[in-house]
Structure formats: structure tokens, C-alpha cells
Amino acid sequence: MSKKRRICLVAGACLGLTLVGAAFGQSATVGPIAGYTATNFTYESLYTGTTLTNGGLVHVSATFTKPAGMELFGLKAVPALPAGWSVDWDPSFQVGLYDYNLPSNAGSVPGSPFVTAAPIWVPVSGKFLYGPGNLGLTVAADIKLNFALYVSPGDTGDKELSIVWQYALSDGIDVDLPCSDNPAPITDLNAPMQPARSGTLVFGR
């Protein structure tokens, strides 16, 4: 069982993150997220054939930047989703439909097994997992995470999304690295509701 080192709960722990980051130079960001609309739509799943209803799709892209000289033992990404939203995925294939359209890769050395280590979404833990066992990645790499979110049917209001990367070095201890631009805003693009009209209806005129 790997130990967890939480480094954003107290001031001293955050200092630990600063020192580690300065030593290796790793960083993390969430790219700009387009706004959303939540007009309900119903469709048939390509995987299971079941009928589903959702309010919309939002695409998310995040990056973990790993410098050279830092051997990456393990990597996970933990998103904090808006209430009621969910990650697009299929329980049979353990991937989301849009992982294929927006492939995830390490941008690493050709032939490295990590290049094809696409993230796996695990709903029980709420994490994306990168590859089994020791990734053994030592070269510099921008590790991409691309996925889609389902909007709750009929949802409204501006939202926020945060992502924390959990990386492990050779000791196997997870260290939290929040994205520097947390939380990323998701703007409500739904048409504004029209105010109720006031007055008296007069019939027969």
C-alpha cells in the first residue's frame, strides 16, 4: 500500500510542494474550457446500445509537465467536477468515447511504452490512472489528459473545474500537485430565461 503525502492542507505542507517543484521543475495546468449549454438530448450509446439522456458535452484538456532527470514512477489525475456532472466513459472498455478523438500521450521518446499509456478513468476512486506499475519515464515530457464531461440535463449557472495530479517518484509515495490555474471557469452559455410578463389579460376585445 502506497503512502499518501498531502501537501496542500497546511502551510508547512504547501512549502513542501514548493521545494519539490523547485527541485525538479514539474508543473501542471488546465487549458481554457469552452462554455456550455444544457439543452437535453437523448442518444443511443455506441458501446451498450442503451438510451441515455444528457445535457451537453464539455471538453477538458490538462497537462502535467515533467522535466528531464525526474523518474516518474506513477501518475494519476484527480478532477473535481461540477455537482451532477460526470466523465464520459464506458464500463466495458474503461475509456471514454472522446479519448479516441482527443488522444492522450506523453509526447515522449518514440518507442517508449509510456507514449501509448492512455489514462484509464476509475469512477469508484474518481481518478485517471496512467499505466500499470512503474512508468519508468525519465525524459522530459508534456503528459496530456483529454476527456469529455457530461453536463447535467437542464443545468444552468457558471461552473468550475479543478484538477490535482498525483505523481510518485521511485519511493512510490504519491505527491499532490494542483494545476496552477485551478479552478478553471466553465461559463454558462444557456439562453437567459425571459422574465414573466406582468399585466392583466382582457378577453373579448
C-alpha positions as a printed NumPy array, in Angstrom:
array([[  0.   ,   0.   ,   0.   ],
       [  1.492,   3.332,  -1.027],
       [  1.533,   6.157,   1.463],
       [ -0.052,   9.475,   0.555],
       [  1.679,  12.765,   1.209],
       [ -0.914,  15.532,   1.168],
       [  0.816,  18.82 ,   0.662],
       [ -1.944,  21.404,   0.383],
       [ -3.704,  21.031,   3.699],
       [ -1.439,  23.11 ,   5.912],
       [  1.053,  25.882,   5.344],
       [  4.074,  23.685,   6.026],
       [  2.856,  21.089,   3.544],
       [  2.441,  23.698,   0.813],
       [  6.024,  24.74 ,   1.444],
       [  6.993,  21.116,   0.804],
       [  5.324,  21.305,  -2.606],
       [  7.257,  24.467,  -3.429],
       [ 10.56 ,  22.847,  -2.574],
       [  9.825,  19.706,  -4.56 ],
       [  8.651,  21.731,  -7.538],
       [ 11.759,  23.877,  -7.453],
       [ 13.98 ,  20.807,  -7.284],
       [ 12.557,  19.121, -10.386],
       [ 10.607,  21.822, -12.214],
       [  7.365,  19.897, -12.752],
       [  4.192,  21.897, -13.296],
       [  0.53 ,  21.361, -14.181],
       [ -2.133,  23.372, -15.982],
       [ -5.723,  23.121, -17.176],
       [ -6.343,  24.597, -20.601],
       [ -9.201,  27.039, -21.292],
       [-12.607,  25.328, -21.14 ],
       [-15.366,  26.41 , -23.506],
       [-18.698,  27.386, -22.047],
       [-21.642,  25.004, -22.038],
       [-25.314,  24.786, -22.852],
       [-27.64 ,  22.268, -21.239],
       [-30.424,  21.579, -23.681],
       [-31.358,  17.969, -23.002],
       [-30.578,  15.399, -25.681],
       [-31.204,  11.67 , -25.824],
       [-28.997,   9.259, -27.763],
       [-28.091,   5.6  , -28.025],
       [-24.738,   4.505, -26.589],
       [-22.356,   3.182, -29.238],
       [-20.983,   0.732, -26.68 ],
       [-24.013,  -0.723, -24.948],
       [-26.964,   0.201, -27.174],
       [-28.784,   1.707, -24.186],
       [-30.628,   5.016, -24.41 ],
       [-29.097,   7.867, -22.407],
       [-30.073,  11.453, -21.689],
       [-27.569,  14.222, -21.015],
       [-27.49 ,  17.972, -21.043],
       [-24.371,  18.59 , -23.129],
       [-20.655,  17.853, -23.527],
       [-17.678,  19.842, -22.272],
       [-14.139,  19.031, -23.432],
       [-11.257,  19.352, -20.962],
       [ -7.524,  19.303, -21.645],
       [ -4.903,  19.32 , -18.891],
       [ -1.106,  18.963, -18.941],
       [  1.46 ,  17.61 , -16.482],
       [  4.895,  18.922, -17.481],
       [  7.696,  16.588, -16.43 ],
       [ 11.314,  17.731, -16.684],
       [ 14.259,  15.524, -17.584],
       [ 16.092,  13.837, -14.711],
       [ 12.928,  13.137, -12.723],
       [ 11.959,   9.447, -12.935],
       [  8.201,   9.156, -12.862],
       [  7.088,   6.006, -11.047],
       [  3.324,   6.611, -11.184],
       [  0.825,   9.251, -12.231],
       [ -2.869,   9.935, -11.565],
       [ -5.17 ,  12.869, -12.258],
       [ -7.995,  13.721,  -9.868],
       [-10.639,  16.126, -11.258],
       [-13.132,  17.96 ,  -9.031],
       [-16.249,  18.086, -11.211],
       [-19.237,  20.427, -11.025],
       [-22.064,  18.867,  -9.   ],
       [-24.065,  16.366, -11.047],
       [-21.6  ,  16.272, -13.976],
       [-19.838,  13.056, -14.956],
       [-16.874,  11.863, -17.017],
       [-17.677,  10.324, -20.395],
       [-16.59 ,   6.682, -20.222],
       [-17.703,   3.14 , -20.976],
       [-17.538,   0.393, -18.317],
       [-16.781,  -2.322, -20.882],
       [-13.759,  -0.646, -22.467],
       [-12.704,   1.511, -19.489],
       [-12.273,   4.51 , -21.764],
       [-14.334,   7.478, -22.839],
       [-15.633,   7.814, -26.358],
       [-13.736,  11.065, -26.782],
       [-10.39 ,   9.627, -25.666],
       [-10.09 ,   8.459, -29.266],
       [-10.837,  11.834, -30.788],
       [ -8.592,  13.63 , -28.297],
       [ -5.779,  11.11 , -27.704],
       [ -3.654,  11.325, -24.561],
       [  0.083,  10.754, -24.797],
       [  3.361,  11.668, -23.157],
       [  4.967,  13.384, -26.129],
       [  7.942,  11.243, -25.18 ],
       [ 10.672,   9.271, -26.933],
       [  9.339,   7.201, -29.892],
       [  9.044,   3.582, -28.89 ],
       [  8.62 ,   4.343, -25.21 ],
       [  5.779,   2.261, -23.74 ],
       [  4.516,   5.382, -21.965],
       [  3.6  ,   7.036, -25.267],
       [  0.61 ,   4.721, -25.659],
       [ -0.288,   4.586, -21.963],
       [ -3.667,   6.255, -22.286],
       [ -5.319,   7.189, -18.99 ],
       [ -7.986,   4.919, -17.553],
       [-10.931,   6.51 , -15.723],
       [-11.852,   4.747, -12.464],
       [-15.257,   6.058, -11.279],
       [-15.017,   4.49 ,  -7.812],
       [-11.891,   6.486,  -6.957],
       [-12.669,   9.446,  -9.211],
       [ -9.193,   9.286, -10.764],
       [ -7.5  ,   8.843, -14.114],
       [ -4.711,   6.229, -13.837],
       [ -1.73 ,   6.202, -16.176],
       [ -0.395,   2.74 , -16.951],
       [  0.223,  -0.216, -14.603],
       [  3.232,  -0.324, -12.302],
       [  6.379,   1.74 , -12.734],
       [  6.124,   4.077, -15.703],
       [  9.905,   4.483, -15.663],
       [  9.725,   7.762, -17.578],
       [ 12.929,   9.81 , -17.236],
       [ 12.882,  12.057, -20.314],
       [ 11.177,  15.439, -20.371],
       [  7.533,  15.176, -21.398],
       [  4.294,  17.126, -21.556],
       [  1.783,  14.497, -20.437],
       [ -1.634,  15.31 , -21.858],
       [ -5.012,  14.443, -20.399],
       [ -8.035,  14.967, -22.652],
       [-11.545,  13.931, -21.697],
       [-15.177,  14.944, -22.016],
       [-17.723,  15.77 , -19.324],
       [-21.459,  15.216, -19.466],
       [-23.481,  18.187, -18.282],
       [-26.464,  17.529, -16.037],
       [-29.717,  17.813, -18.032],
       [-31.176,  21.318, -17.692],
       [-28.204,  22.628, -15.699],
       [-27.536,  26.379, -15.522],
       [-25.069,  28.722, -13.854],
       [-21.335,  29.254, -14.201],
       [-19.24 ,  26.276, -13.05 ],
       [-15.662,  25.499, -12.039],
       [-13.327,  22.547, -12.569],
       [-10.107,  21.763, -10.686],
       [ -7.542,  19.026, -11.315],
       [ -4.886,  17.712,  -8.925],
       [ -2.163,  15.458, -10.32 ],
       [ -0.766,  12.773,  -8.029],
       [  2.737,  11.757,  -9.062],
       [  5.073,   9.231,  -7.476],
       [  8.851,   9.095,  -7.726],
       [ 10.967,   5.996,  -7.084],
       [  9.785,   5.761,  -3.454],
       [  6.201,   5.187,  -4.636],
       [  4.769,   7.906,  -2.374],
       [  2.026,   9.991,  -4.014],
       [  2.569,  13.75 ,  -4.019],
       [ -0.266,  16.135,  -4.895],
       [  0.406,  18.823,  -7.497],
       [ -2.647,  21.064,  -8.101],
       [ -2.883,  22.732, -11.503],
       [ -1.638,  26.302, -11.302],
       [ -4.807,  27.657, -12.913],
       [ -7.275,  25.898, -10.577],
       [-10.16 ,  26.431, -10.596],
       [-10.812,  26.705, -14.324],
       [-14.096,  28.521, -15.11 ],
       [-16.84 ,  26.971, -17.264],
       [-19.202,  29.703, -18.429],
       [-22.957,  29.18 , -18.658],
       [-23.949,  29.884, -22.288],
       [-27.601,  28.923, -21.873],
       [-30.049,  31.485, -23.219],
       [-31.247,  33.722, -20.383],
       [-34.702,  32.973, -19.051],
       [-37.302,  35.519, -20.095],
       [-38.916,  37.331, -17.166],
       [-42.593,  36.633, -16.592],
       [-44.82 ,  39.223, -18.193],
       [-46.949,  41.24 , -15.824],
       [-50.358,  42.747, -16.516],
       [-53.985,  41.722, -16.873],
       [-55.309,  39.653, -19.741],
       [-58.585,  41.054, -21.072],
       [-60.655,  38.719, -23.209],
       [-63.247,  39.649, -25.85 ],
       [-61.505,  42.773, -27.159]])
